[in-house]
Amino acid sequence: MNLLRKFSFPLFCISKRLSLVFSLLIEDNSTKALKRLVSFISSLVLLTACSDFFEPVESTPEPTEYSYNYWLLQRTYLYEDELPQLDENGDSVQELYSKLSDPFTRYVPPSKSEAAITQINTSIVPGDVGMEYETFPQKEYPLVIYRVYPNGPAGRAGIKRYGNILDANGVDIVGENALGVYDSVLTYSKEITLTVAYATDTVSYNLTKEDIYAPTVFIDTLNGIPVITITHFKLNTADQKNGSYGELKAYLDSTQNTTEPRLIDLRNNPGGQVSHCTSMADLFIESGIISTRTTRDLSLEGKTLYRKKSEKAKSGDSGEKGKFVLLVNKGSASCSEIFAAALQEGANIPVAGVTTYGKGIGQSTWKTMDGGLAIITNWEFLTPKGNSYHKKGIIPDYPCESATLTCGIEAIQNYYGTKAYTKNISTFDKEPTILRRYQFEGGSIENSNF
């Protein structure tokens, strides 16, 4: 588009003058030689009249990576009062972003942008066996298998949950740095032999690492109560076509006749794609607003555009008639809070636990001129009833001192009268610190141009 603006006037001028020359030739009845002479002279006179073609005005400098990011921030960054402090003429893009107060607005250099895009959009775990872990320092072998991905090497090998890892490739997994030792073995070896101890036996497994699409929705049963754990909101997951939304919808569709109460565990979910957390919330809401956002956006003409948009629910989904309690903690953030607020106000689903993180803002992403990635805060989200929760969080209806599974089960008893045993639920009944070997990007993200 810049090239078109740069050359449009000269091209127009030349075409206009040439058309006049040709018209003179057609109308002239003189000899061929005279016609040629008239044409030549006319062309010179008329073309030189386009003074900005032969004597162009000073051209606009070609944009740089710095100037492009400066331009983008000026037009989209949510906190406009900070923009005057940015230097229009600089050379360090990272320094440009560092002058802004918002920690979620950031620049990813070209060398890391593709990895960042993959991390934002997918749940791919590169080079892994497909398990999640917990550590118990009081145990001789503290690393315990907490989850096994069904479609990963560990799942196909039949590894079960809750076993203690004794060794990996002959290296004992002991001591306070057990996870670090285990990670080291997995990092530098493709073929992995694990020895795992269970309550009644010890089993060895031979595994080959591979890139895995991790699930983001897990289903457990705790004392007869189904627990739906949602770890992220991703475009591509174990359901590579429909992502986190597809995982949750498949479960709800398969259990649509269930009348028993269920617990939705959103603890430590850092967020993800806005399109997924809103569409997943829609599975529980019959009608009305899911979420509202105010946006400082970029128009097609490159100008700042202020918008307010509300996502509205459609009826007929399989979660609308169910009984649920949502469990949250301080680690439930961003897109998780969009989901939690939608269920709380839009579907009257009780929220239990502790107040959430309080990130009621979101980011758009732009691929930059040099192939970097600009991640810029340009939205603020409101609950279905129009309330802001930024820096406040979503306040539980059933507050607990600690957001444990026991808290969630007690909330189910309180709201639905269901009798469930809550004593000694599990050795894992604490606010989760599940250890993954690969950390996924969180936030409330929407892709703009990649």
C-alpha positions in Angstrom: 0.0 0.0 0.0 2.9 2.4 0.7 4.3 1.7 -2.7 1.0 2.5 -4.3 0.8 5.8 -2.5 4.4 6.6 -3.5 4.0 6.0 -7.2 0.3 6.6 -7.9 0.6 10.3 -8.8 3.5 9.9 -11.3 1.7 7.0 -13.0 -1.5 8.9 -13.2 0.3 11.9 -14.6 2.1 10.0 -17.3 -1.0 8.1 -18.4 -3.0 11.3 -18.5 -0.3 13.1 -20.7 0.2 10.2 -23.0 -3.6 10.0 -23.6 -3.6 13.6 -24.7 -0.6 13.0 -27.1 -2.5 10.2 -28.7 -5.6 12.2 -29.1 -3.6 14.9 -30.9 -2.2 12.4 -33.3 -5.6 11.0 -34.1 -7.1 14.5 -34.8 -4.1 15.8 -36.8 -4.5 15.6 -40.6 -0.9 16.6 -41.4 1.8 14.4 -42.8 3.4 11.5 -40.8 6.6 13.5 -40.2 4.7 16.4 -38.8 2.7 14.1 -36.6 5.9 12.5 -35.2 7.3 15.9 -34.5 4.2 17.2 -32.8 4.0 14.0 -30.7 7.6 14.2 -29.6 7.4 17.9 -28.6 4.0 17.4 -26.9 5.3 14.5 -24.9 8.2 16.4 -23.6 6.2 19.4 -22.7 3.4 17.4 -21.0 5.6 15.0 -19.1 7.8 17.7 -17.8 4.7 19.3 -16.4 4.6 16.5 -13.9 7.2 18.3 -11.8 7.0 15.8 -8.9 7.9 13.0 -11.2 11.1 14.6 -12.5 11.7 16.5 -9.3 10.1 14.3 -6.6 9.2 15.6 -3.2 11.3 14.2 -0.4 10.3 10.6 0.0 9.2 9.1 3.3 11.9 6.9 4.9 11.3 3.2 4.6 9.8 1.9 7.9 12.1 0.0 10.3 11.3 -2.7 12.8 11.4 0.0 15.5 9.2 2.5 13.6 6.7 -0.1 12.8 6.4 -1.2 16.5 6.2 2.4 17.6 3.4 3.0 15.0 1.5 -0.1 16.2 1.7 0.8 19.9 0.5 4.4 19.2 -2.6 3.1 17.5 -3.5 0.0 19.6 -2.0 0.1 23.1 -4.8 0.4 25.7 -3.2 2.8 28.1 -3.0 5.9 25.9 -1.6 8.2 28.6 1.7 6.3 28.5 2.2 6.8 24.8 3.8 10.3 24.9 6.8 8.9 26.8 7.8 6.7 23.9 10.7 7.9 21.7 9.6 8.0 18.1 13.2 7.7 16.9 15.0 4.8 18.4 16.7 1.6 17.5 16.0 -0.9 20.3 12.5 -2.4 20.1 12.9 -4.1 23.4 13.8 -0.8 25.0 10.6 0.7 23.4 8.4 -1.9 25.1 10.2 -1.7 28.4 9.0 1.9 28.9 5.4 0.7 29.2 4.0 -0.2 32.6 1.9 -3.2 31.3 3.9 -6.4 31.8 1.7 -8.3 29.3 2.6 -6.0 26.4 5.8 -7.4 25.0 7.9 -8.0 21.9 9.2 -11.3 20.8 12.2 -11.1 18.4 12.2 -12.9 15.0 14.4 -15.7 16.2 11.8 -16.7 18.8 8.5 -15.7 17.2 7.6 -19.0 15.6 8.1 -20.8 18.9 6.0 -18.2 20.7 3.2 -18.6 18.1 3.3 -22.4 18.6 3.2 -22.0 22.3 0.3 -19.5 22.2 -1.8 -21.6 19.8 -1.1 -25.2 20.6 -0.4 -27.6 23.5 2.5 -29.3 21.7 5.1 -30.7 24.1 8.2 -31.2 22.1 10.3 -34.3 22.7 8.5 -35.9 25.7 7.0 -39.1 26.9 3.6 -37.5 27.8 3.3 -37.3 31.6 2.8 -34.7 34.4 4.3 -35.0 37.8 4.0 -34.0 41.5 6.9 -34.0 44.0 6.6 -35.2 47.6 9.8 -34.2 49.4 9.0 -36.5 52.3 9.3 -39.6 50.1 12.6 -41.4 49.3 11.6 -41.2 45.6 9.8 -37.9 45.5 8.7 -37.8 41.9 5.2 -39.1 41.4 3.3 -39.6 38.1 0.2 -37.4 38.3 -1.2 -37.6 34.8 -0.6 -39.8 31.7 -1.5 -38.5 28.2 -3.4 -41.4 26.5 -2.0 -40.8 23.1 1.6 -40.3 24.2 4.4 -42.9 24.5 3.6 -43.3 28.3 -0.1 -43.8 27.6 0.5 -46.3 24.8 2.9 -48.2 27.1 0.2 -48.6 29.7 1.9 -46.5 32.4 -0.6 -45.9 35.3 -1.0 -42.8 37.5 0.4 -42.3 41.0 3.5 -44.4 40.6 6.8 -43.3 42.1 9.6 -43.0 39.5 12.6 -44.9 40.9 15.1 -44.4 38.0 15.4 -43.2 34.5 18.0 -44.8 32.2 19.6 -46.2 35.3 19.9 -42.9 37.1 18.2 -42.8 40.6 15.5 -40.2 40.8 16.0 -39.2 44.5 16.6 -36.2 46.7 15.3 -32.6 46.6 16.5 -32.2 43.0 14.7 -35.3 41.7 12.8 -33.4 39.0 16.0 -31.7 37.8 17.8 -35.0 37.5 14.8 -36.5 35.7 14.6 -33.6 33.3 18.3 -33.9 32.5 17.9 -37.6 31.5 14.8 -36.8 29.3 16.5 -33.8 27.7 19.6 -35.6 26.5 18.2 -39.1 25.7 15.6 -40.1 23.1 15.2 -43.6 24.3 14.0 -43.7 27.9 13.7 -46.6 30.3 11.7 -45.9 33.5 11.4 -48.0 36.6 8.1 -47.1 38.4 7.0 -48.4 41.8 3.3 -48.9 42.6 1.7 -50.1 45.8 2.0 -53.8 44.9 4.7 -54.1 42.3 7.5 -52.4 40.4 7.4 -52.1 36.6 10.0 -51.1 33.9 8.9 -49.3 30.7 10.8 -48.6 27.5 9.7 -45.4 25.8 10.7 -43.3 22.8 10.2 -39.5 23.0 8.1 -37.7 20.5 6.3 -34.4 20.0 2.9 -34.7 21.7 -0.3 -32.7 21.5 -1.2 -32.6 25.2 -4.9 -32.8 26.4 -6.2 -29.7 28.1 -9.4 -31.3 29.5 -9.1 -34.2 32.0 -11.9 -36.2 33.6 -11.5 -37.8 37.1 -13.9 -39.2 39.6 -13.5 -38.3 43.2 -15.7 -40.2 45.7 -18.3 -40.6 43.0 -18.2 -37.0 41.9 -16.9 -36.3 38.3 -14.1 -33.6 38.3 -13.5 -31.8 35.0 -10.1 -30.2 35.0 -9.4 -27.6 32.3 -5.7 -26.6 32.2 -5.6 -24.2 29.2 -7.7 -22.8 26.4 -5.9 -23.7 23.2 -6.6 -23.8 19.4 -4.9 -27.1 18.8 -4.6 -29.8 21.5 -5.1 -33.5 21.7 -8.2 -32.6 19.6 -6.0 -31.1 16.8 -9.1 -29.8 14.9 -11.2 -28.2 17.6 -8.8 -27.8 20.5 -9.8 -27.3 24.1 -13.4 -26.5 23.0 -13.6 -29.8 21.2 -12.3 -31.7 24.2 -14.9 -30.2 26.6 -17.8 -30.5 24.1 -17.0 -34.2 23.4 -17.2 -35.0 27.2 -20.4 -32.9 27.8 -22.1 -34.4 24.7 -21.3 -37.9 25.9 -22.7 -37.2 29.4 -25.6 -35.0 28.6 -28.0 -37.2 30.5 -26.0 -37.0 33.7 -28.0 -35.6 36.6 -25.3 -35.8 39.3 -23.4 -32.6 40.2 -19.9 -32.1 38.7 -16.9 -30.1 39.7 -15.1 -28.0 37.1 -11.5 -27.4 38.3 -10.0 -24.3 36.8 -7.2 -23.9 39.4 -3.9 -22.6 38.0 -5.3 -22.3 34.5 -3.4 -19.2 33.1 -5.8 -18.6 30.1 -5.3 -18.8 26.4 -7.4 -18.1 23.3 -10.4 -15.9 23.8 -12.4 -17.6 21.1 -12.1 -20.9 23.1 -12.9 -19.7 26.6 -16.0 -17.9 25.3 -17.2 -20.8 23.2 -16.5 -23.2 26.0 -18.5 -21.0 28.4 -21.3 -21.0 25.9 -21.7 -24.7 26.4 -23.2 -24.0 29.8 -25.2 -20.8 29.1 -28.7 -20.9 27.5 -28.9 -17.2 26.5 -27.6 -13.7 27.1 -24.2 -12.2 27.2 -21.1 -14.4 27.7 -18.5 -11.5 27.9 -18.1 -7.9 26.8 -14.9 -6.3 25.7 -13.9 -2.7 24.9 -11.1 -2.5 22.3 -8.6 0.0 21.1 -8.0 -1.7 17.7 -6.6 -1.0 14.2 -8.8 -0.3 11.3 -8.1 -1.4 7.7 -6.9 2.1 7.0 -4.3 1.9 9.8 -6.2 4.2 12.1 -7.2 3.7 15.8 -10.7 2.2 16.1 -12.6 2.1 19.4 -15.1 -0.7 19.7 -17.3 -2.5 22.2 -18.3 -6.0 21.5 -20.4 -8.6 23.4 -20.3 -12.3 22.8 -23.8 -13.8 23.1 -24.8 -17.4 23.9 -26.7 -19.7 21.7 -29.0 -22.3 23.2 -29.1 -26.1 22.8 -25.7 -27.1 24.2 -25.3 -30.2 26.4 -23.9 -28.4 29.5 -26.9 -26.1 29.9 -29.0 -28.4 32.1 -26.3 -29.8 34.3 -25.4 -29.2 37.9 -21.9 -27.8 38.3 -19.6 -26.0 40.8 -16.5 -24.1 39.5 -13.3 -24.3 41.6 -10.8 -21.5 41.2 -7.7 -20.1 42.9 -5.2 -17.2 42.6 -3.7 -19.0 39.6 -6.9 -18.9 37.6 -6.2 -15.9 35.4 -7.2 -14.0 32.2 -9.2 -16.3 29.9 -10.0 -18.4 32.9 -11.6 -15.4 34.5 -13.7 -14.7 31.3 -14.9 -18.3 31.6 -15.5 -18.2 35.4 -17.4 -14.8 35.2 -19.5 -16.1 32.3 -20.6 -19.3 34.3 -21.1 -17.4 37.5 -23.3 -14.6 36.1 -24.6 -16.1 32.9 -25.4 -19.7 34.0 -25.8 -19.2 37.8 -23.1 -21.8 38.4 -21.6 -21.3 41.9 -17.9 -20.5 42.1 -15.9 -22.0 45.0 -12.3 -21.4 46.2 -10.3 -18.2 46.5 -10.4 -14.9 44.5 -8.9 -15.3 41.1 -5.8 -13.4 39.7 -7.6 -10.3 38.4 -6.4 -10.0 34.8 -9.3 -8.4 33.0 -7.3 -7.3 30.0 -6.3 -9.1 26.9 -3.7 -8.9 24.1 -3.7 -9.0 20.3 -0.7 -10.3 18.4 0.8 -8.9 15.2 3.6 -10.3 13.1 6.1 -7.5 12.5 8.0 -6.4 9.4 11.2 -8.4 10.3 9.2 -11.5 11.5 9.0 -10.6 15.2 5.8 -10.8 17.2 4.2 -7.8 18.9 1.9 -8.8 21.8 0.0 -5.7 22.8 -2.7 -5.2 25.5 -5.6 -3.5 23.7 -8.8 -4.9 25.4 -10.5 -4.7 28.7 -13.1 -7.4 29.5 -16.4 -7.1 31.5 -18.5 -9.7 33.0 -22.0 -10.6 31.5 -23.5 -8.0 33.9 -21.0 -5.3 32.8 -18.6 -5.4 35.8 -14.9 -4.9 35.6 -12.7 -7.4 37.4 -9.3 -6.2 36.4 -7.0 -6.1 39.5 -10.0 -7.3 41.5 -10.5 -10.9 40.4 -13.6 -13.1 40.4 -14.9 -13.4 44.0 -16.2 -16.9 44.9 -19.7 -17.5 46.0 -18.4 -20.2 48.3 -15.0 -18.9 49.6 -12.5 -21.3 51.2 -9.3 -20.6 53.1 -7.6 -22.8 50.5 -8.9 -23.9 47.1 -8.6 -27.6 47.6 -10.7 -30.4 46.1 -12.3 -30.7 49.5 -13.5 -27.1 49.1 -15.1 -27.9 45.8 -16.8 -31.1 47.2 -18.1 -29.2 50.2 -19.6 -26.5 47.8 -21.4 -29.2 45.9 -22.8 -30.5 49.1 -23.9 -27.0 50.1 -25.6 -26.2 46.8 -27.0 -29.5 45.7 -27.3 -31.5 48.9 -25.1 -34.3 47.6 -23.5 -36.5 50.2 -19.8 -37.0 49.5 -17.0 -38.2 51.7 -14.5 -35.4 52.0 -12.1 -36.8 54.6 -8.8 -38.0 53.2 -9.9 -37.4 49.7 -6.4 -37.8 48.2 -2.8 -37.1 48.9 -3.1 -34.7 46.0 -5.8 -32.7 47.8 -4.0 -29.3 47.9 -3.8 -26.3 45.7 -2.1 -27.9 42.7 1.5 -27.4 41.8 1.5 -29.9 38.9 4.8 -30.0 37.2 5.0 -30.1 33.4 8.2 -30.2 31.6 6.9 -27.6 29.2 5.2 -24.4 30.3 2.4 -23.2 28.1 1.7 -19.5 27.3 -1.3 -18.1 29.1 -3.2 -14.8 28.9 -6.2 -13.7 26.8 -4.9 -13.8 23.3 -6.3 -13.2 19.9 -4.3 -13.5 16.7 -4.5 -10.5 14.3 -2.4 -11.3 11.3 -0.8 -14.7 11.3 
